[in-house]
Amino acid sequence: MTAGAVSRQVKQLEGHFGVALTKRVGRGIALTAQGQASAAELRVAFDQLRRANQYLDSESSKTVISLRSYTTIATRWLIPKLARFQVEYPDIDVRLSMSSVWRNLGEYDAAIRLGGGWPEFSSIPLVPNTLTPVCSPQIAEKCRNDLDAIIKEPLLSTPHRPDDWNLWLKAAGVADPSLCKFMSFENSAVAYHMAINSQGIALAQTVLVAQELASGALECPIDLAIDRGLNTYHLVWEPQSEKSDSIRFLGEWLQER
C-alpha cells in the first residue's frame, strides 16, 4: 500500500473510534500512547492470522519461512530483494513481519538481528556495516569538512544502536562526546527521514541510504567512515530447525545481492 492509502486507513480508524492514533513529531509522525497500545494488541492478532494461514498451507509442497525483521533494514533493503527471491524460487514462501526491536524467535522460523556472536543460533551476515554521517545538502553546505561545525548540529540516533556515534566521534578525535547534542528516535529509518528534512546529522549504515546518497537527498558532510565489521545485520535461526537448509539458502542468496 502507498503511504497515502495507509494514512487514509488510519484516519478512518481515528474517526471510527474518536481517538488520535498518531501525532506530528517535527516533520514526521509517531504513534500516540493510544496508538502504541493498539498496535501492540493488533500485532498479536495479525500474528495469529498469519499462523492460521500457514495451517492452510500445511498440505502444500512449499516451504514456508516466517521471518521477523527490523523495520529499517526491511523497508530499505530486504523487501525489494524478497520480491525477486519469490519470483526466482516460488517453492520457498517467505512471510515477513517487522518490528523496531529484537525479540526472541518465538513462533518465527528466522529473524534479522543486529550485532554478532550468538552461539545458540546459526547465522549469516547480510550487509557490510560501514557507518558514515549523512545529512541534507543544506546542512552539508554549512559544515562540510568542518568537524567543529558538524558536532554542533543535532546528532540523530536510535537506542538500538547506542555505540555508533561514540565510536565515530572517537575515530574523529572528539575528546568529549558528552558535549554533543544527541536526538534519539524509535529506529534508524526515522533518523534518516529527519536528516533528509534538515533536522540534524544521522550516522547511517551506508548500504541503507544508498538510494538517497545517489539521488542527492542525503550527502556526506565529511569523508570519515568507520567499519564495524561483523557487527552488522545477520539472518539467524535455530540450528535444529527442520527448515534450516531453506533458511540458509535464503541467507546466502540475500548475502550475494
Summary of the structure (lengths in Angstrom):
residues: 257
radius of gyration: 20.0
end to end distance: 24.9
largest distance: 62.8
contacts: 745
relative contact order: 0.17
helix: 44%
strand: 23%
